Amino acid sequence: MIALLPSIIILLAASLALPDANPTLYIFDKLFASNKRLHSSFNGKRIWITGASSGIGAELARQLHNHGAKIIISGRKEEELRRVQSICQTNDVSDSDSDSSSIVS
């Protein structure tokens, strides 16, 4: 029981210091999710993201693209989708010969 006390104190402090309602996500992100693991999980996969013209969808498209995923984005605002596509292509770390994102409007 005494051996668990430092772990309990750390978890309690983390949960109080975070604005997130679920401290386990924060702990998982800090301890287990690494760029290498994310890149190996998403590299070369085709992922279709709906609502990617702004907000969470746009950020998800950017991050998945940075981890090597080939993304297909769709949404209602074509010019915003083009903006997200250009952001992804600007940060492109894959082969420049292949088009790694597509737009569906």
Short mmCIF file of the C-alpha atoms (twelve columns), coordinates in Angstrom:
data_MODEL
# 
_entry.id   MODEL 
# 
loop_
_atom_site.group_PDB 
_atom_site.id 
_atom_site.type_symbol 
_atom_site.label_atom_id 
_atom_site.label_alt_id 
_atom_site.label_comp_id 
_atom_site.label_asym_id 
_atom_site.label_seq_id 
_atom_site.Cartn_x 
_atom_site.Cartn_y 
_atom_site.Cartn_z 
_atom_site.pdbx_PDB_model_num 
ATOM 1   C CA . MET A 1   0.000   0.000  0.000   1 
ATOM 2   C CA . ILE A 2   2.782   2.442  0.865   1 
ATOM 3   C CA . ALA A 3   4.538   1.616  -2.424  1 
ATOM 4   C CA . LEU A 4   1.460   2.751  -4.361  1 
ATOM 5   C CA . LEU A 5   1.256   6.097  -2.594  1 
ATOM 6   C CA . PRO A 6   3.673   7.989  -4.919  1 
ATOM 7   C CA . SER A 7   1.773   6.728  -7.978  1 
ATOM 8   C CA . ILE A 8   -1.540  7.800  -6.508  1 
ATOM 9   C CA . ILE A 9   -0.159  11.242 -5.663  1 
ATOM 10  C CA . ILE A 10  1.201   11.683 -9.208  1 
ATOM 11  C CA . LEU A 11  -2.124  10.661 -10.772 1 
ATOM 12  C CA . LEU A 12  -4.042  12.966 -8.448  1 
ATOM 13  C CA . ALA A 13  -1.722  15.903 -9.203  1 
ATOM 14  C CA . ALA A 14  -1.977  15.228 -12.936 1 
ATOM 15  C CA . SER A 15  -5.762  15.122 -12.819 1 
ATOM 16  C CA . LEU A 16  -5.963  18.416 -10.917 1 
ATOM 17  C CA . ALA A 17  -3.470  20.239 -13.155 1 
ATOM 18  C CA . LEU A 18  -5.139  19.282 -16.423 1 
ATOM 19  C CA . PRO A 19  -8.113  20.921 -18.080 1 
ATOM 20  C CA . ASP A 20  -8.942  17.600 -19.758 1 
ATOM 21  C CA . ALA A 21  -11.800 15.692 -18.147 1 
ATOM 22  C CA . ASN A 22  -10.005 12.367 -18.616 1 
ATOM 23  C CA . PRO A 23  -6.476  12.317 -17.164 1 
ATOM 24  C CA . THR A 24  -5.835  8.832  -18.518 1 
ATOM 25  C CA . LEU A 25  -5.646  10.272 -22.045 1 
ATOM 26  C CA . TYR A 26  -3.006  12.733 -20.916 1 
ATOM 27  C CA . ILE A 27  -1.018  10.006 -19.159 1 
ATOM 28  C CA . PHE A 28  -1.265  7.697  -22.197 1 
ATOM 29  C CA . ASP A 29  -0.138  10.510 -24.488 1 
ATOM 30  C CA . LYS A 30  2.857   11.387 -22.309 1 
ATOM 31  C CA . LEU A 31  3.988   7.835  -21.506 1 
ATOM 32  C CA . PHE A 32  3.004   5.568  -24.395 1 
ATOM 33  C CA . ALA A 33  2.223   7.505  -27.590 1 
ATOM 34  C CA . SER A 34  5.421   8.298  -29.440 1 
ATOM 35  C CA . ASN A 35  5.985   9.745  -32.895 1 
ATOM 36  C CA . LYS A 36  7.728   6.538  -33.933 1 
ATOM 37  C CA . ARG A 37  4.744   4.417  -32.860 1 
ATOM 38  C CA . LEU A 38  2.244   6.764  -34.531 1 
ATOM 39  C CA . HIS A 39  4.283   6.827  -37.737 1 
ATOM 40  C CA . SER A 40  4.489   3.041  -37.865 1 
ATOM 41  C CA . SER A 41  0.740   2.794  -37.227 1 
ATOM 42  C CA . PHE A 42  -0.388  5.240  -39.930 1 
ATOM 43  C CA . ASN A 43  2.391   5.201  -42.530 1 
ATOM 44  C CA . GLY A 44  0.996   4.255  -45.945 1 
ATOM 45  C CA . LYS A 45  -2.607  3.854  -44.744 1 
ATOM 46  C CA . ARG A 46  -5.427  5.550  -46.658 1 
ATOM 47  C CA . ILE A 47  -7.726  7.494  -44.344 1 
ATOM 48  C CA . TRP A 48  -10.855 9.401  -45.338 1 
ATOM 49  C CA . ILE A 49  -11.631 12.359 -43.079 1 
ATOM 50  C CA . THR A 50  -15.047 13.995 -43.333 1 
ATOM 51  C CA . GLY A 51  -15.518 17.559 -42.143 1 
ATOM 52  C CA . ALA A 52  -11.861 18.328 -42.759 1 
ATOM 53  C CA . SER A 53  -12.334 21.920 -43.893 1 
ATOM 54  C CA . SER A 54  -11.812 23.328 -40.391 1 
ATOM 55  C CA . GLY A 55  -11.440 22.559 -36.714 1 
ATOM 56  C CA . ILE A 56  -10.762 19.049 -35.472 1 
ATOM 57  C CA . GLY A 57  -11.034 17.518 -38.951 1 
ATOM 58  C CA . ALA A 58  -8.423  19.874 -40.409 1 
ATOM 59  C CA . GLU A 59  -6.017  19.273 -37.528 1 
ATOM 60  C CA . LEU A 60  -6.559  15.516 -37.727 1 
ATOM 61  C CA . ALA A 61  -5.814  15.608 -41.454 1 
ATOM 62  C CA . ARG A 62  -2.604  17.553 -40.832 1 
ATOM 63  C CA . GLN A 63  -1.382  15.274 -38.060 1 
ATOM 64  C CA . LEU A 64  -2.225  12.020 -39.835 1 
ATOM 65  C CA . HIS A 65  -0.538  13.300 -42.991 1 
ATOM 66  C CA . ASN A 66  2.564   14.154 -40.946 1 
ATOM 67  C CA . HIS A 67  2.602   10.554 -39.704 1 
ATOM 68  C CA . GLY A 68  2.671   9.193  -43.245 1 
ATOM 69  C CA . ALA A 69  -1.013  8.528  -43.906 1 
ATOM 70  C CA . LYS A 70  -2.443  9.104  -47.363 1 
ATOM 71  C CA . ILE A 71  -5.495  11.209 -46.596 1 
ATOM 72  C CA . ILE A 72  -8.723  11.873 -48.429 1 
ATOM 73  C CA . ILE A 73  -10.514 14.938 -47.090 1 
ATOM 74  C CA . SER A 74  -14.109 15.907 -47.653 1 
ATOM 75  C CA . GLY A 75  -16.320 18.724 -46.485 1 
ATOM 76  C CA . ARG A 76  -18.726 21.411 -47.599 1 
ATOM 77  C CA . LYS A 77  -16.293 24.286 -48.215 1 
ATOM 78  C CA . GLU A 78  -14.041 23.506 -51.172 1 
ATOM 79  C CA . GLU A 79  -11.753 26.514 -50.744 1 
ATOM 80  C CA . GLU A 80  -11.145 25.580 -47.094 1 
ATOM 81  C CA . LEU A 81  -10.388 22.005 -48.176 1 
ATOM 82  C CA . ARG A 82  -7.854  23.375 -50.671 1 
ATOM 83  C CA . ARG A 83  -6.275  25.357 -47.822 1 
ATOM 84  C CA . VAL A 84  -5.981  22.213 -45.669 1 
ATOM 85  C CA . GLN A 85  -4.548  20.317 -48.652 1 
ATOM 86  C CA . SER A 86  -1.916  23.000 -49.238 1 
ATOM 87  C CA . ILE A 87  -0.961  22.980 -45.537 1 
ATOM 88  C CA . CYS A 88  -0.512  19.219 -45.681 1 
ATOM 89  C CA . GLN A 89  1.548   19.421 -48.872 1 
ATOM 90  C CA . THR A 90  3.714   22.203 -47.424 1 
ATOM 91  C CA . ASN A 91  4.586   19.965 -44.455 1 
ATOM 92  C CA . ASP A 92  5.002   16.923 -46.723 1 
ATOM 93  C CA . VAL A 93  7.683   14.541 -45.518 1 
ATOM 94  C CA . SER A 94  6.897   11.775 -48.033 1 
ATOM 95  C CA . ASP A 95  7.994   11.439 -51.655 1 
ATOM 96  C CA . SER A 96  7.236   14.596 -53.600 1 
ATOM 97  C CA . ASP A 97  6.454   12.519 -56.699 1 
ATOM 98  C CA . SER A 98  3.287   10.994 -55.211 1 
ATOM 99  C CA . ASP A 99  0.158   12.978 -54.432 1 
ATOM 100 C CA . SER A 100 -0.611  11.998 -50.860 1 
ATOM 101 C CA . SER A 101 -3.889  13.823 -50.355 1 
ATOM 102 C CA . SER A 102 -7.131  14.045 -52.274 1 
ATOM 103 C CA . ILE A 103 -10.159 16.300 -51.979 1 
ATOM 104 C CA . VAL A 104 -13.785 15.231 -52.225 1 
ATOM 105 C CA . SER A 105 -16.329 18.039 -52.029 1 
# 
